Amino acid sequence: MTSSAYPGLRLHKRGHTALVTLHNPPAHTWTLDSLAALTALVHDLDADRDIYSLVITGDGEKFFSAGADLKLFADGDRAVARAMARRFGEAFEALANFRGLSIAALNGYAMGGGLECALACDLRIAEEHAQLALPEAGVGLLPCAGGTQWLSWLVGEAWAKRLILCGERVDAATALRIGLVEEVVPRGQGLTQALALAARVDKQSPTSVAACKRLIHGARQQPPMGNLVAEREAFVDLFDTEDQREGVNAFLNKRAPVWRNA
């Protein structure tokens, strides 16, 4: 599907992976329409049982996304601000809750809402020239799409404060060192590596992946002891799925499993 179906986005399906390309030149800024489109797209992918993973990147070689267009906020219109904040929240929370693995391939600048989009993904791969920042406080705003929460979870409170309160911009090497990204690759190789990583999910049971992701995210809300019972129950619940029977029998018969995502 193209941007006609999802304004500001391009969708291509490669096997069990959905490739989403941000396309609003020159800096792939977010709009009300593109944020609504991302929400709808993720919901559509959640309903597509043949999709196991999602990779999101920016079109071209310079920008992943520069976030929101500040011209939208120049008049100080609270209604516009509220509408954008709500759309940002809906879109990136939908992305964070995508049932499969999500990977951001950062092919350049990831600023403001662009970085928050990446933070909503499960994994982040940065090309060596990428620059990452949450500069909102420098223009009298704040990260309203999960930035204060997900950044703190990933890199710790001190580095979150450096990026948000001090307006510090980090390069790819620093992002790797502090845990903001999981891998740095040469220029032009981010998408290739992200797709290769996504392809590894094809070998995993998609029903198991979805259950594991929910449990891993559950650790954000409560200490491990609170989720241990849920973990055991989720294990037993998998015995109601076709994938559990297929996976065990494929292993015992020394063949590759054929997943049904059911």
N, C-alpha and C positions, 0 to 999 in steps of 0.2 A: 504494500500500500504506500501511497505517496502523501505529500503534504495536503492534497485535496481532501483526504480523509481525516487527517490530524494536522491542523494548521500549525506551522512552525516546526513540524517534525517529519521525518521520513522513516518509514518502517519497512524493513526487509527481513524475511525469515530465511535463515540458513540452517536447514535441518531442524534440530530441536532448540535452536537459539534465535531469539528475536533481536535484531540489530536496530537500535533507535538512534537516528542521527539528528542532532539539533541543527535546524536550518532557518535562521533569521539573520541574514548577513547585515552588517559585516561582523558583529560581535555576538550573534546568537543570543540576544537579550530576550528575556521572558516577557510575555504579554498575557492579558487576561485570557485570550483565545488559546495561546499555546499551553498555558498551565491547565486550562480545562481539557485540552486535547491530551495532555499527558495523563491526567486522571482517567479519562475514558480509555486511552490506549492500554494502561496497566490493567484496568478492569477487564478489558477484552482479552488480554494475554492470560490473565488469571483463569478465564473461562475456556481458553484454548488448551485442551489436555495434551496437545502435541508439543507444546512449548515448555521447556524445562529451565531455561536460563534467559537472561536479558543482558545485553551489552548496550551502553549508551555512550555516545561520543559526539564531538562537534564536527561540523563540516569544515574542511580545509586544514591548514597547518598552524594557525595562529591562536584561535580561540576555541576552548571548550564552551564556555559561556561567560559573559561579563555580568550576568545577573539581570536585574531589572533596569529598564531605561529610566534614568533619573528625571527625564523630562515629564514623566507621569506625575511626579511629586512636586514640581516647581511651584504650583499654585497653592500648595498647602491644603488641598481638598481632603478632608477626613473620610469622606465617602469613598473616594478613589483608593485611599490608603487602606481602608477596611476591606474593600473588595479584593485588592491585590493580596493583602495578608491572608485572607481566607482562601483564595485560590492557590497561593503558594503552599499553605498548610495542607489543603486537600491533595494537591498533586504530589508533594514529597512524602506525605504520610502514606499515600497509596503506593508509591514506589518503595518505601521502606517495608511495607507489608506484602509486597509481591511474594507469592508462595515459593518461587524458585530462587536460584542464585542470581543476584544482580551485580554487574561490574561496570564501573565508570572508567573509560579509557580517556585520560586527560591529555589531550593533544595540544595544549597551549594554556592560555590564561583561563583560570577558574576563579572567578571573583564574585563575592557576594552570593547572590542566589545561584550562581553557577557552582560555587564550591558547596553550597548547601544541597544542591542536587546530587553531587558526588558523595556527600556525607550520608545521604539517604540510602545509598547503595551498600551492598554487603562488602565489596572489595573495590579498591582503587589502584589503577596502574597509571603512572605518570610518565610521559616522555621527558627526556632530560632537560628540555627547555621550558617546561611548564612552570608557571608562577601561580601561587595559591594565596588567597587573602579573603578576609571578611572586613572590608573597609567602611562599613555603614556608619559607625560612630563618627567618622571624619566628616560626614555630611549631615550630621544631626539625626541619624536614624539608628536602627539596630537590626541585627539578623533576626528575621521574623519567621523563617521557614525551617526551624530546627537547629540553626547554627549554634546557639548558646548551649543547647543540650547535647547534640550528637558530637560536636567538636570536643566538649569537655569529656565525654565518655571515651573518645578515641585517644586523645593526647594528654589528658589530665588537666586539672584546673589551671595550673600555672601557664602552660603553653596556650591554653584557650584564652587566658587573660592577655597574654602577649599579642595574640593575633587580633582579638576583639577590642580590648581596651587600649592597647598601644598602637593598633593599626599596623602591626608588623606583617610584611609580605614574606613568604618563604618560597625558596626554590625547590626543585624536585628532590635534590639531595637532602636538604633539611627536612622536607616532608617525610622522606623515608626514615630518617634518623629518629624523628619524634613519633613515628607511628601513624602519621596522617595518611600515608599511602603504603601499600604493601610491596610495591616493586617499582623500579625505575628502569626504563628501556630507552634505547637510542631514538632520536627523532624519527617519526614516521612508523615506528614499530608498536605503538601502543595498542592500536586496534587488533593487529595480528596476534599479539600476546593475549589480549583480553578474549578474543574468540577461541584461541587455543585452550585457555583456562576454562572457558565456558563449555567447550567440547568435552572436557573431563567429566562434567556433570552427567553427560549422556550415559555413562557407565553406572551411575548411581540410581537407585530406585527413586523416582520423583516423589512418590508418596512419603518415603523415608526422609528425603531432603526437606520437604515442607514441614514435617513433624519436628525434625531436628532444628530447623530455623526458628520455629515458634519457641522451642525450649531455650535455645541460645538467647533469643531476645528477652525471654522471661527473666534471665539473670540480671537484666537492667533494672527491674522493678523490685526484686527481693533477693536476699541472700540464697546461696545454693540449697540450704535445708528446706526452703519454701517450695522448691521445684522438684525435689527428689521423688515425691509421690507422683506428681504429674508425669515425670520422666518414665516411671515404671508403668503407669497407666497407658501412656502413649505407645510404649513397647507392645503391650498386650493388644491395644487397638489395631496395630498394624496386622495382626493375624486375621482381621476382617477384610484385608485387601488382597486383590489378585497379585499385586506386585510381590507381596511377601512369599506367597506360594511359588511364584515364578522364580524369584531370586534364590530361594533355598534349593529348589529342584534343579535349576540350571547349574548351581555350584556342584551339587551331588552328581550330576550327569556330565560334568566337565564341559559345559558349553556356555556361550555368552547368553545372558538373559535378554528376553524381549519384553520390555516394559510396556504396560498398558496405562500407567498413571491412574490406576483404579484399584 
